[in-house]
Amino acid sequence: MHVAAVKFSDVADQRIFAQAKPYNWNEVLGILRELRPEQNFPAGIPDLGNDLTKVDNAGAEALLIRMGRPGFIGLRETLEQSLTSFLY
């Protein structure tokens, strides 16, 4: 999204929501535990609930496509790629 904001002049002064779907930190921790079972991650937060915020992310997805991406990727793949990029 940051690269698209610099690359495309028609994106100036826009608020772009780069979120494919709602998630919470317990979901993130669960995925991290699966991806790196040898690591010790904190326990989940009891009764955390889910973020039910709905945002219009069509503009963000369109920007991803303009940048040559197929659109959003899932949370698991995002976390996996992030961990791999840090050589973790």
PDB file of N, CA, C and O in Angstrom:
ATOM      1  N   MET A   1       0.809  -1.178   0.000  1.00  0.00           N
ATOM      2  CA  MET A   1       0.000   0.000   0.000  1.00  0.00           C
ATOM      3  C   MET A   1       0.864   1.259   0.000  1.00  0.00           C
ATOM      4  O   MET A   1       0.542   2.241  -0.668  1.00  0.00           O
ATOM      5  N   HIS A   2       1.960   1.222   0.751  1.00  0.00           N
ATOM      6  CA  HIS A   2       2.829   2.401   0.800  1.00  0.00           C
ATOM      7  C   HIS A   2       3.468   2.671  -0.566  1.00  0.00           C
ATOM      8  O   HIS A   2       3.565   3.821  -0.996  1.00  0.00           O
ATOM      9  N   VAL A   3       3.892   1.626  -1.228  1.00  0.00           N
ATOM     10  CA  VAL A   3       4.497   1.794  -2.545  1.00  0.00           C
ATOM     11  C   VAL A   3       3.458   2.317  -3.533  1.00  0.00           C
ATOM     12  O   VAL A   3       3.757   3.207  -4.330  1.00  0.00           O
ATOM     13  N   ALA A   4       2.257   1.782  -3.490  1.00  0.00           N
ATOM     14  CA  ALA A   4       1.193   2.239  -4.388  1.00  0.00           C
ATOM     15  C   ALA A   4       0.875   3.708  -4.140  1.00  0.00           C
ATOM     16  O   ALA A   4       0.618   4.453  -5.085  1.00  0.00           O
ATOM     17  N   ALA A   5       0.890   4.130  -2.885  1.00  0.00           N
ATOM     18  CA  ALA A   5       0.588   5.519  -2.555  1.00  0.00           C
ATOM     19  C   ALA A   5       1.631   6.463  -3.141  1.00  0.00           C
ATOM     20  O   ALA A   5       1.316   7.602  -3.484  1.00  0.00           O
ATOM     21  N   VAL A   6       2.863   5.997  -3.257  1.00  0.00           N
ATOM     22  CA  VAL A   6       3.919   6.820  -3.840  1.00  0.00           C
ATOM     23  C   VAL A   6       3.897   6.715  -5.366  1.00  0.00           C
ATOM     24  O   VAL A   6       4.124   7.704  -6.063  1.00  0.00           O
ATOM     25  N   LYS A   7       3.629   5.539  -5.870  1.00  0.00           N
ATOM     26  CA  LYS A   7       3.711   5.278  -7.307  1.00  0.00           C
ATOM     27  C   LYS A   7       2.563   5.902  -8.099  1.00  0.00           C
ATOM     28  O   LYS A   7       2.773   6.408  -9.201  1.00  0.00           O
ATOM     29  N   PHE A   8       1.366   5.867  -7.548  1.00  0.00           N
ATOM     30  CA  PHE A   8       0.191   6.329  -8.284  1.00  0.00           C
ATOM     31  C   PHE A   8      -0.291   7.670  -7.737  1.00  0.00           C
ATOM     32  O   PHE A   8      -0.685   7.767  -6.575  1.00  0.00           O
ATOM     33  N   SER A   9      -0.259   8.695  -8.574  1.00  0.00           N
ATOM     34  CA  SER A   9      -0.643  10.037  -8.119  1.00  0.00           C
ATOM     35  C   SER A   9      -2.127  10.123  -7.747  1.00  0.00           C
ATOM     36  O   SER A   9      -2.510  10.976  -6.946  1.00  0.00           O
ATOM     37  N   ASP A  10      -2.960   9.258  -8.312  1.00  0.00           N
ATOM     38  CA  ASP A  10      -4.385   9.305  -7.991  1.00  0.00           C
ATOM     39  C   ASP A  10      -4.710   8.736  -6.616  1.00  0.00           C
ATOM     40  O   ASP A  10      -5.870   8.728  -6.204  1.00  0.00           O
ATOM     41  N   VAL A  11      -3.702   8.265  -5.914  1.00  0.00           N
ATOM     42  CA  VAL A  11      -3.910   7.695  -4.582  1.00  0.00           C
ATOM     43  C   VAL A  11      -3.654   8.748  -3.490  1.00  0.00           C
ATOM     44  O   VAL A  11      -3.933   8.510  -2.315  1.00  0.00           O
ATOM     45  N   ALA A  12      -3.135   9.881  -3.878  1.00  0.00           N
ATOM     46  CA  ALA A  12      -2.783  10.924  -2.904  1.00  0.00           C
ATOM     47  C   ALA A  12      -3.990  11.328  -2.064  1.00  0.00           C
ATOM     48  O   ALA A  12      -5.113  11.422  -2.561  1.00  0.00           O
ATOM     49  N   ASP A  13      -3.735  11.559  -0.800  1.00  0.00           N
ATOM     50  CA  ASP A  13      -4.744  12.062   0.144  1.00  0.00           C
ATOM     51  C   ASP A  13      -5.926  11.115   0.344  1.00  0.00           C
ATOM     52  O   ASP A  13      -7.038  11.565   0.621  1.00  0.00           O
ATOM     53  N   GLN A  14      -5.698   9.829   0.208  1.00  0.00           N
ATOM     54  CA  GLN A  14      -6.752   8.848   0.452  1.00  0.00           C
ATOM     55  C   GLN A  14      -6.406   8.017   1.675  1.00  0.00           C
ATOM     56  O   GLN A  14      -5.236   7.759   1.956  1.00  0.00           O
ATOM     57  N   ARG A  15      -7.417   7.610   2.384  1.00  0.00           N
ATOM     58  CA  ARG A  15      -7.230   6.660   3.477  1.00  0.00           C
ATOM     59  C   ARG A  15      -7.528   5.278   2.906  1.00  0.00           C
ATOM     60  O   ARG A  15      -8.609   5.031   2.371  1.00  0.00           O
ATOM     61  N   ILE A  16      -6.557   4.389   3.029  1.00  0.00           N
ATOM     62  CA  ILE A  16      -6.677   3.061   2.440  1.00  0.00           C
ATOM     63  C   ILE A  16      -6.637   2.028   3.553  1.00  0.00           C
ATOM     64  O   ILE A  16      -5.698   1.996   4.349  1.00  0.00           O
ATOM     65  N   PHE A  17      -7.643   1.197   3.604  1.00  0.00           N
ATOM     66  CA  PHE A  17      -7.716   0.154   4.620  1.00  0.00           C
ATOM     67  C   PHE A  17      -7.157  -1.136   4.038  1.00  0.00           C
ATOM     68  O   PHE A  17      -7.795  -1.783   3.207  1.00  0.00           O
ATOM     69  N   ALA A  18      -5.982  -1.494   4.472  1.00  0.00           N
ATOM     70  CA  ALA A  18      -5.296  -2.679   3.954  1.00  0.00           C
ATOM     71  C   ALA A  18      -5.537  -3.860   4.887  1.00  0.00           C
ATOM     72  O   ALA A  18      -4.624  -4.351   5.550  1.00  0.00           O
ATOM     73  N   GLN A  19      -6.761  -4.290   4.919  1.00  0.00           N
ATOM     74  CA  GLN A  19      -7.159  -5.406   5.782  1.00  0.00           C
ATOM     75  C   GLN A  19      -8.114  -6.286   4.994  1.00  0.00           C
ATOM     76  O   GLN A  19      -9.181  -5.842   4.568  1.00  0.00           O
ATOM     77  N   ALA A  20      -7.718  -7.541   4.804  1.00  0.00           N
ATOM     78  CA  ALA A  20      -8.560  -8.448   4.033  1.00  0.00           C
ATOM     79  C   ALA A  20      -9.816  -8.844   4.797  1.00  0.00           C
ATOM     80  O   ALA A  20     -10.915  -8.891   4.243  1.00  0.00           O
ATOM     81  N   LYS A  21      -9.624  -9.129   6.097  1.00  0.00           N
ATOM     82  CA  LYS A  21     -10.764  -9.508   6.926  1.00  0.00           C
ATOM     83  C   LYS A  21     -10.411  -9.251   8.378  1.00  0.00           C
ATOM     84  O   LYS A  21      -9.232  -9.125   8.712  1.00  0.00           O
ATOM     85  N   PRO A  22     -11.391  -9.172   9.236  1.00  0.00           N
ATOM     86  CA  PRO A  22     -11.094  -8.958  10.657  1.00  0.00           C
ATOM     87  C   PRO A  22     -10.352 -10.147  11.276  1.00  0.00           C
ATOM     88  O   PRO A  22     -10.516 -11.291  10.851  1.00  0.00           O
ATOM     89  N   TYR A  23      -9.541  -9.852  12.277  1.00  0.00           N
ATOM     90  CA  TYR A  23      -8.828 -10.893  13.029  1.00  0.00           C
ATOM     91  C   TYR A  23      -8.593 -10.374  14.437  1.00  0.00           C
ATOM     92  O   TYR A  23      -8.819  -9.198  14.722  1.00  0.00           O
ATOM     93  N   ASN A  24      -8.140 -11.251  15.307  1.00  0.00           N
ATOM     94  CA  ASN A  24      -7.741 -10.788  16.639  1.00  0.00           C
ATOM     95  C   ASN A  24      -6.393 -11.409  16.997  1.00  0.00           C
ATOM     96  O   ASN A  24      -5.891 -12.277  16.282  1.00  0.00           O
ATOM     97  N   TRP A  25      -5.816 -10.962  18.101  1.00  0.00           N
ATOM     98  CA  TRP A  25      -4.471 -11.407  18.460  1.00  0.00           C
ATOM     99  C   TRP A  25      -4.423 -12.868  18.879  1.00  0.00           C
ATOM    100  O   TRP A  25      -3.374 -13.501  18.760  1.00  0.00           O
ATOM    101  N   ASN A  26      -5.503 -13.408  19.355  1.00  0.00           N
ATOM    102  CA  ASN A  26      -5.513 -14.840  19.669  1.00  0.00           C
ATOM    103  C   ASN A  26      -5.353 -15.667  18.395  1.00  0.00           C
ATOM    104  O   ASN A  26      -4.682 -16.699  18.395  1.00  0.00           O
ATOM    105  N   GLU A  27      -5.972 -15.207  17.319  1.00  0.00           N
ATOM    106  CA  GLU A  27      -5.827 -15.893  16.037  1.00  0.00           C
ATOM    107  C   GLU A  27      -4.377 -15.814  15.558  1.00  0.00           C
ATOM    108  O   GLU A  27      -3.828 -16.800  15.068  1.00  0.00           O
ATOM    109  N   VAL A  28      -3.763 -14.647  15.700  1.00  0.00           N
ATOM    110  CA  VAL A  28      -2.360 -14.478  15.320  1.00  0.00           C
ATOM    111  C   VAL A  28      -1.476 -15.421  16.140  1.00  0.00           C
ATOM    112  O   VAL A  28      -0.630 -16.122  15.584  1.00  0.00           O
ATOM    113  N   LEU A  29      -1.670 -15.437  17.449  1.00  0.00           N
ATOM    114  CA  LEU A  29      -0.873 -16.318  18.307  1.00  0.00           C
ATOM    115  C   LEU A  29      -1.054 -17.793  17.942  1.00  0.00           C
ATOM    116  O   LEU A  29      -0.089 -18.557  17.953  1.00  0.00           O
ATOM    117  N   GLY A  30      -2.272 -18.191  17.624  1.00  0.00           N
ATOM    118  CA  GLY A  30      -2.533 -19.576  17.235  1.00  0.00           C
ATOM    119  C   GLY A  30      -1.776 -19.959  15.971  1.00  0.00           C
ATOM    120  O   GLY A  30      -1.209 -21.049  15.883  1.00  0.00           O
ATOM    121  N   ILE A  31      -1.770 -19.069  15.007  1.00  0.00           N
ATOM    122  CA  ILE A  31      -1.042 -19.336  13.763  1.00  0.00           C
ATOM    123  C   ILE A  31       0.461 -19.383  14.032  1.00  0.00           C
ATOM    124  O   ILE A  31       1.164 -20.248  13.508  1.00  0.00           O
ATOM    125  N   LEU A  32       0.949 -18.454  14.849  1.00  0.00           N
ATOM    126  CA  LEU A  32       2.375 -18.449  15.173  1.00  0.00           C
ATOM    127  C   LEU A  32       2.786 -19.737  15.880  1.00  0.00           C
ATOM    128  O   LEU A  32       3.869 -20.266  15.630  1.00  0.00           O
ATOM    129  N   ARG A  33       1.937 -20.236  16.748  1.00  0.00           N
ATOM    130  CA  ARG A  33       2.231 -21.506  17.430  1.00  0.00           C
ATOM    131  C   ARG A  33       2.333 -22.665  16.442  1.00  0.00           C
ATOM    132  O   ARG A  33       3.177 -23.548  16.589  1.00  0.00           O
ATOM    133  N   GLU A  34       1.456 -22.649  15.426  1.00  0.00           N
ATOM    134  CA  GLU A  34       1.498 -23.701  14.401  1.00  0.00           C
ATOM    135  C   GLU A  34       2.744 -23.578  13.532  1.00  0.00           C
ATOM    136  O   GLU A  34       3.373 -24.582  13.196  1.00  0.00           O
ATOM    137  N   LEU A  35       3.100 -22.348  13.169  1.00  0.00           N
ATOM    138  CA  LEU A  35       4.240 -22.133  12.281  1.00  0.00           C
ATOM    139  C   LEU A  35       5.582 -22.355  12.968  1.00  0.00           C
ATOM    140  O   LEU A  35       6.543 -22.799  12.341  1.00  0.00           O
ATOM    141  N   ARG A  36       5.641 -22.045  14.252  1.00  0.00           N
ATOM    142  CA  ARG A  36       6.891 -22.162  15.005  1.00  0.00           C
ATOM    143  C   ARG A  36       6.634 -22.871  16.338  1.00  0.00           C
ATOM    144  O   ARG A  36       6.722 -22.253  17.399  1.00  0.00           O
ATOM    145  N   PRO A  37       6.313 -24.175  16.281  1.00  0.00           N
ATOM    146  CA  PRO A  37       5.962 -24.901  17.507  1.00  0.00           C
ATOM    147  C   PRO A  37       7.096 -24.960  18.533  1.00  0.00           C
ATOM    148  O   PRO A  37       6.847 -25.183  19.718  1.00  0.00           O
ATOM    149  N   GLU A  38       8.323 -24.765  18.090  1.00  0.00           N
ATOM    150  CA  GLU A  38       9.454 -24.806  19.016  1.00  0.00           C
ATOM    151  C   GLU A  38       9.575 -23.523  19.850  1.00  0.00           C
ATOM    152  O   GLU A  38      10.313 -23.489  20.835  1.00  0.00           O
ATOM    153  N   GLN A  39       8.862 -22.490  19.459  1.00  0.00           N
ATOM    154  CA  GLN A  39       8.918 -21.214  20.177  1.00  0.00           C
ATOM    155  C   GLN A  39       7.866 -21.172  21.279  1.00  0.00           C
ATOM    156  O   GLN A  39       6.862 -21.882  21.226  1.00  0.00           O
ATOM    157  N   ASN A  40       8.108 -20.347  22.258  1.00  0.00           N
ATOM    158  CA  ASN A  40       7.180 -20.182  23.374  1.00  0.00           C
ATOM    159  C   ASN A  40       6.442 -18.850  23.215  1.00  0.00           C
ATOM    160  O   ASN A  40       7.004 -17.787  23.476  1.00  0.00           O
ATOM    161  N   PHE A  41       5.203 -18.918  22.793  1.00  0.00           N
ATOM    162  CA  PHE A  41       4.389 -17.714  22.624  1.00  0.00           C
ATOM    163  C   PHE A  41       3.459 -17.556  23.821  1.00  0.00           C
ATOM    164  O   PHE A  41       3.092 -18.547  24.451  1.00  0.00           O
ATOM    165  N   PRO A  42       3.079 -16.341  24.137  1.00  0.00           N
ATOM    166  CA  PRO A  42       2.185 -16.137  25.280  1.00  0.00           C
ATOM    167  C   PRO A  42       0.823 -16.795  25.058  1.00  0.00           C
ATOM    168  O   PRO A  42       0.400 -17.034  23.927  1.00  0.00           O
ATOM    169  N   ALA A  43       0.167 -17.072  26.154  1.00  0.00           N
ATOM    170  CA  ALA A  43      -1.187 -17.637  26.077  1.00  0.00           C
ATOM    171  C   ALA A  43      -2.124 -16.601  25.465  1.00  0.00           C
ATOM    172  O   ALA A  43      -1.854 -15.400  25.486  1.00  0.00           O
ATOM    173  N   GLY A  44      -3.227 -17.097  24.921  1.00  0.00           N
ATOM    174  CA  GLY A  44      -4.219 -16.191  24.375  1.00  0.00           C
ATOM    175  C   GLY A  44      -4.904 -15.369  25.463  1.00  0.00           C
ATOM    176  O   GLY A  44      -4.837 -15.699  26.647  1.00  0.00           O
ATOM    177  N   ILE A  45      -5.542 -14.330  25.050  1.00  0.00           N
ATOM    178  CA  ILE A  45      -6.263 -13.446  25.969  1.00  0.00           C
ATOM    179  C   ILE A  45      -7.679 -13.983  26.124  1.00  0.00           C
ATOM    180  O   ILE A  45      -8.420 -14.039  25.143  1.00  0.00           O
ATOM    181  N   PRO A  46      -8.074 -14.380  27.334  1.00  0.00           N
ATOM    182  CA  PRO A  46      -9.415 -14.930  27.524  1.00  0.00           C
ATOM    183  C   PRO A  46     -10.502 -13.913  27.166  1.00  0.00           C
ATOM    184  O   PRO A  46     -10.371 -12.720  27.442  1.00  0.00           O
ATOM    185  N   ASP A  47     -11.560 -14.403  26.554  1.00  0.00           N
ATOM    186  CA  ASP A  47     -12.722 -13.577  26.211  1.00  0.00           C
ATOM    187  C   ASP A  47     -12.358 -12.347  25.384  1.00  0.00           C
ATOM    188  O   ASP A  47     -12.973 -11.291  25.535  1.00  0.00           O
ATOM    189  N   LEU A  48     -11.366 -12.482  24.515  1.00  0.00           N
ATOM    190  CA  LEU A  48     -10.920 -11.346  23.703  1.00  0.00           C
ATOM    191  C   LEU A  48     -12.003 -10.883  22.746  1.00  0.00           C
ATOM    192  O   LEU A  48     -12.169  -9.684  22.523  1.00  0.00           O
ATOM    193  N   GLY A  49     -12.735 -11.820  22.186  1.00  0.00           N
ATOM    194  CA  GLY A  49     -13.759 -11.451  21.209  1.00  0.00           C
ATOM    195  C   GLY A  49     -13.148 -11.228  19.835  1.00  0.00           C
ATOM    196  O   GLY A  49     -11.948 -11.407  19.633  1.00  0.00           O
ATOM    197  N   ASN A  50     -13.988 -10.839  18.911  1.00  0.00           N
ATOM    198  CA  ASN A  50     -13.557 -10.608  17.535  1.00  0.00           C
ATOM    199  C   ASN A  50     -13.840  -9.173  17.134  1.00  0.00           C
ATOM    200  O   ASN A  50     -14.813  -8.569  17.584  1.00  0.00           O
ATOM    201  N   ASP A  51     -12.990  -8.642  16.293  1.00  0.00           N
ATOM    202  CA  ASP A  51     -13.206  -7.318  15.731  1.00  0.00           C
ATOM    203  C   ASP A  51     -14.293  -7.449  14.663  1.00  0.00           C
ATOM    204  O   ASP A  51     -14.099  -8.142  13.665  1.00  0.00           O
ATOM    205  N   LEU A  52     -15.395  -6.811  14.859  1.00  0.00           N
ATOM    206  CA  LEU A  52     -16.504  -6.896  13.906  1.00  0.00           C
ATOM    207  C   LEU A  52     -16.582  -5.674  12.997  1.00  0.00           C
ATOM    208  O   LEU A  52     -17.574  -5.466  12.299  1.00  0.00           O
ATOM    209  N   THR A  53     -15.522  -4.871  13.016  1.00  0.00           N
ATOM    210  CA  THR A  53     -15.479  -3.683  12.176  1.00  0.00           C
ATOM    211  C   THR A  53     -15.527  -4.081  10.711  1.00  0.00           C
ATOM    212  O   THR A  53     -14.833  -5.002  10.281  1.00  0.00           O
ATOM    213  N   LYS A  54     -16.342  -3.386   9.960  1.00  0.00           N
ATOM    214  CA  LYS A  54     -16.408  -3.617   8.522  1.00  0.00           C
ATOM    215  C   LYS A  54     -15.860  -2.382   7.824  1.00  0.00           C
ATOM    216  O   LYS A  54     -16.327  -1.264   8.039  1.00  0.00           O
ATOM    217  N   VAL A  55     -14.866  -2.608   6.990  1.00  0.00           N
ATOM    218  CA  VAL A  55     -14.271  -1.505   6.241  1.00  0.00           C
ATOM    219  C   VAL A  55     -14.370  -1.805   4.753  1.00  0.00           C
ATOM    220  O   VAL A  55     -14.396  -2.963   4.335  1.00  0.00           O
ATOM    221  N   ASP A  56     -14.422  -0.752   3.973  1.00  0.00           N
ATOM    222  CA  ASP A  56     -14.434  -0.908   2.520  1.00  0.00           C
ATOM    223  C   ASP A  56     -12.985  -1.042   2.070  1.00  0.00           C
ATOM    224  O   ASP A  56     -12.253  -0.054   2.016  1.00  0.00           O
ATOM    225  N   ASN A  57     -12.579  -2.248   1.750  1.00  0.00           N
ATOM    226  CA  ASN A  57     -11.207  -2.479   1.334  1.00  0.00           C
ATOM    227  C   ASN A  57     -11.082  -2.719  -0.173  1.00  0.00           C
ATOM    228  O   ASN A  57     -10.046  -3.187  -0.645  1.00  0.00           O
ATOM    229  N   ALA A  58     -12.135  -2.401  -0.923  1.00  0.00           N
ATOM    230  CA  ALA A  58     -12.109  -2.614  -2.370  1.00  0.00           C
ATOM    231  C   ALA A  58     -11.024  -1.777  -3.025  1.00  0.00           C
ATOM    232  O   ALA A  58     -10.368  -2.235  -3.961  1.00  0.00           O
ATOM    233  N   GLY A  59     -10.827  -0.553  -2.544  1.00  0.00           N
ATOM    234  CA  GLY A  59      -9.781   0.307  -3.102  1.00  0.00           C
ATOM    235  C   GLY A  59      -8.403  -0.273  -2.870  1.00  0.00           C
ATOM    236  O   GLY A  59      -7.550  -0.227  -3.756  1.00  0.00           O
ATOM    237  N   ALA A  60      -8.180  -0.813  -1.694  1.00  0.00           N
ATOM    238  CA  ALA A  60      -6.887  -1.421  -1.376  1.00  0.00           C
ATOM    239  C   ALA A  60      -6.648  -2.638  -2.260  1.00  0.00           C
ATOM    240  O   ALA A  60      -5.550  -2.824  -2.784  1.00  0.00           O
ATOM    241  N   GLU A  61      -7.663  -3.455  -2.424  1.00  0.00           N
ATOM    242  CA  GLU A  61      -7.503  -4.641  -3.277  1.00  0.00           C
ATOM    243  C   GLU A  61      -7.236  -4.244  -4.723  1.00  0.00           C
ATOM    244  O   GLU A  61      -6.428  -4.876  -5.403  1.00  0.00           O
ATOM    245  N   ALA A  62      -7.908  -3.206  -5.193  1.00  0.00           N
ATOM    246  CA  ALA A  62      -7.667  -2.718  -6.554  1.00  0.00           C
ATOM    247  C   ALA A  62      -6.229  -2.225  -6.717  1.00  0.00           C
ATOM    248  O   ALA A  62      -5.615  -2.423  -7.765  1.00  0.00           O
ATOM    249  N   LEU A  63      -5.696  -1.582  -5.678  1.00  0.00           N
ATOM    250  CA  LEU A  63      -4.303  -1.131  -5.730  1.00  0.00           C
ATOM    251  C   LEU A  63      -3.339  -2.315  -5.782  1.00  0.00           C
ATOM    252  O   LEU A  63      -2.348  -2.279  -6.511  1.00  0.00           O
ATOM    253  N   LEU A  64      -3.624  -3.349  -5.019  1.00  0.00           N
ATOM    254  CA  LEU A  64      -2.781  -4.544  -5.071  1.00  0.00           C
ATOM    255  C   LEU A  64      -2.753  -5.127  -6.480  1.00  0.00           C
ATOM    256  O   LEU A  64      -1.701  -5.529  -6.976  1.00  0.00           O
ATOM    257  N   ILE A  65      -3.908  -5.167  -7.109  1.00  0.00           N
ATOM    258  CA  ILE A  65      -3.998  -5.700  -8.472  1.00  0.00           C
ATOM    259  C   ILE A  65      -3.228  -4.804  -9.443  1.00  0.00           C
ATOM    260  O   ILE A  65      -2.533  -5.300 -10.331  1.00  0.00           O
ATOM    261  N   ARG A  66      -3.351  -3.486  -9.274  1.00  0.00           N
ATOM    262  CA  ARG A  66      -2.585  -2.553 -10.117  1.00  0.00           C
ATOM    263  C   ARG A  66      -1.082  -2.749  -9.928  1.00  0.00           C
ATOM    264  O   ARG A  66      -0.303  -2.513 -10.851  1.00  0.00           O
ATOM    265  N   MET A  67      -0.680  -3.176  -8.748  1.00  0.00           N
ATOM    266  CA  MET A  67       0.740  -3.397  -8.459  1.00  0.00           C
ATOM    267  C   MET A  67       1.200  -4.790  -8.908  1.00  0.00           C
ATOM    268  O   MET A  67       2.347  -5.172  -8.673  1.00  0.00           O
ATOM    269  N   GLY A  68       0.304  -5.549  -9.556  1.00  0.00           N
ATOM    270  CA  GLY A  68       0.675  -6.853 -10.078  1.00  0.00           C
ATOM    271  C   GLY A  68       0.456  -8.011  -9.117  1.00  0.00           C
ATOM    272  O   GLY A  68       0.913  -9.126  -9.372  1.00  0.00           O
ATOM    273  N   ARG A  69      -0.232  -7.759  -8.027  1.00  0.00           N
ATOM    274  CA  ARG A  69      -0.546  -8.810  -7.054  1.00  0.00           C
ATOM    275  C   ARG A  69      -1.954  -9.332  -7.341  1.00  0.00           C
ATOM    276  O   ARG A  69      -2.747  -8.619  -7.955  1.00  0.00           O
ATOM    277  N   PRO A  70      -2.286 -10.541  -6.920  1.00  0.00           N
ATOM    278  CA  PRO A  70      -3.627 -11.071  -7.165  1.00  0.00           C
ATOM    279  C   PRO A  70      -4.679 -10.519  -6.209  1.00  0.00           C
ATOM    280  O   PRO A  70      -5.860 -10.839  -6.348  1.00  0.00           O
ATOM    281  N   GLY A  71      -4.285  -9.715  -5.263  1.00  0.00           N
ATOM    282  CA  GLY A  71      -5.191  -9.216  -4.228  1.00  0.00           C
ATOM    283  C   GLY A  71      -4.599  -9.548  -2.876  1.00  0.00           C
ATOM    284  O   GLY A  71      -3.399  -9.793  -2.754  1.00  0.00           O
ATOM    285  N   PHE A  72      -5.440  -9.556  -1.868  1.00  0.00           N
ATOM    286  CA  PHE A  72      -4.972  -9.854  -0.516  1.00  0.00           C
ATOM    287  C   PHE A  72      -4.569 -11.311  -0.378  1.00  0.00           C
ATOM    288  O   PHE A  72      -5.087 -12.186  -1.070  1.00  0.00           O
ATOM    289  N   ILE A  73      -3.629 -11.553   0.534  1.00  0.00           N
ATOM    290  CA  ILE A  73      -3.302 -12.921   0.919  1.00  0.00           C
ATOM    291  C   ILE A  73      -3.813 -13.119   2.342  1.00  0.00           C
ATOM    292  O   ILE A  73      -4.106 -12.150   3.043  1.00  0.00           O
ATOM    293  N   GLY A  74      -3.916 -14.354   2.758  1.00  0.00           N
ATOM    294  CA  GLY A  74      -4.464 -14.657   4.073  1.00  0.00           C
ATOM    295  C   GLY A  74      -3.515 -14.315   5.208  1.00  0.00           C
ATOM    296  O   GLY A  74      -2.323 -14.093   4.997  1.00  0.00           O
ATOM    297  N   LEU A  75      -4.056 -14.278   6.400  1.00  0.00           N
ATOM    298  CA  LEU A  75      -3.286 -13.954   7.592  1.00  0.00           C
ATOM    299  C   LEU A  75      -2.155 -14.958   7.806  1.00  0.00           C
ATOM    300  O   LEU A  75      -1.029 -14.570   8.116  1.00  0.00           O
ATOM    301  N   ARG A  76      -2.450 -16.239   7.642  1.00  0.00           N
ATOM    302  CA  ARG A  76      -1.429 -17.268   7.843  1.00  0.00           C
ATOM    303  C   ARG A  76      -0.256 -17.064   6.892  1.00  0.00           C
ATOM    304  O   ARG A  76       0.902 -17.097   7.308  1.00  0.00           O
ATOM    305  N   GLU A  77      -0.559 -16.855   5.623  1.00  0.00           N
ATOM    306  CA  GLU A  77       0.504 -16.660   4.630  1.00  0.00           C
ATOM    307  C   GLU A  77       1.278 -15.372   4.925  1.00  0.00           C
ATOM    308  O   GLU A  77       2.498 -15.330   4.765  1.00  0.00           O
ATOM    309  N   THR A  78       0.585 -14.347   5.346  1.00  0.00           N
ATOM    310  CA  THR A  78       1.252 -13.092   5.699  1.00  0.00           C
ATOM    311  C   THR A  78       2.246 -13.305   6.832  1.00  0.00           C
ATOM    312  O   THR A  78       3.389 -12.854   6.756  1.00  0.00           O
ATOM    313  N   LEU A  79       1.808 -13.997   7.883  1.00  0.00           N
ATOM    314  CA  LEU A  79       2.685 -14.248   9.024  1.00  0.00           C
ATOM    315  C   LEU A  79       3.856 -15.146   8.630  1.00  0.00           C
ATOM    316  O   LEU A  79       4.991 -14.921   9.049  1.00  0.00           O
ATOM    317  N   GLU A  80       3.568 -16.163   7.825  1.00  0.00           N
ATOM    318  CA  GLU A  80       4.619 -17.073   7.391  1.00  0.00           C
ATOM    319  C   GLU A  80       5.679 -16.328   6.569  1.00  0.00           C
ATOM    320  O   GLU A  80       6.876 -16.520   6.780  1.00  0.00           O
ATOM    321  N   GLN A  81       5.246 -15.495   5.652  1.00  0.00           N
ATOM    322  CA  GLN A  81       6.191 -14.725   4.840  1.00  0.00           C
ATOM    323  C   GLN A  81       6.975 -13.735   5.705  1.00  0.00           C
ATOM    324  O   GLN A  81       8.166 -13.520   5.479  1.00  0.00           O
ATOM    325  N   SER A  82       6.318 -13.142   6.678  1.00  0.00           N
ATOM    326  CA  SER A  82       7.009 -12.201   7.565  1.00  0.00           C
ATOM    327  C   SER A  82       8.093 -12.912   8.359  1.00  0.00           C
ATOM    328  O   SER A  82       9.219 -12.424   8.451  1.00  0.00           O
ATOM    329  N   LEU A  83       7.759 -14.064   8.933  1.00  0.00           N
ATOM    330  CA  LEU A  83       8.750 -14.816   9.700  1.00  0.00           C
ATOM    331  C   LEU A  83       9.920 -15.239   8.828  1.00  0.00           C
ATOM    332  O   LEU A  83      11.074 -15.156   9.248  1.00  0.00           O
ATOM    333  N   THR A  84       9.630 -15.687   7.629  1.00  0.00           N
ATOM    334  CA  THR A  84      10.677 -16.125   6.709  1.00  0.00           C
ATOM    335  C   THR A  84      11.560 -14.949   6.293  1.00  0.00           C
ATOM    336  O   THR A  84      12.773 -15.104   6.155  1.00  0.00           O
ATOM    337  N   SER A  85      10.964 -13.786   6.096  1.00  0.00           N
ATOM    338  CA  SER A  85      11.754 -12.636   5.668  1.00  0.00           C
ATOM    339  C   SER A  85      12.719 -12.172   6.760  1.00  0.00           C
ATOM    340  O   SER A  85      13.723 -11.522   6.468  1.00  0.00           O
ATOM    341  N   PHE A  86      12.417 -12.503   8.009  1.00  0.00           N
ATOM    342  CA  PHE A  86      13.309 -12.154   9.123  1.00  0.00           C
ATOM    343  C   PHE A  86      14.270 -13.293   9.440  1.00  0.00           C
ATOM    344  O   PHE A  86      14.976 -13.247  10.447  1.00  0.00           O
ATOM    345  N   LEU A  87      14.302 -14.318   8.585  1.00  0.00           N
ATOM    346  CA  LEU A  87      15.139 -15.502   8.792  1.00  0.00           C
ATOM    347  C   LEU A  87      14.868 -16.148  10.134  1.00  0.00           C
ATOM    348  O   LEU A  87      15.782 -16.608  10.818  1.00  0.00           O
ATOM    349  N   TYR A  88      13.599 -16.174  10.497  1.00  0.00           N
ATOM    350  CA  TYR A  88      13.191 -16.696  11.794  1.00  0.00           C
ATOM    351  C   TYR A  88      12.582 -18.047  11.620  1.00  0.00           C
ATOM    352  O   TYR A  88      12.167 -18.668  12.599  1.00  0.00           O
TER     353      TYR A  88
END
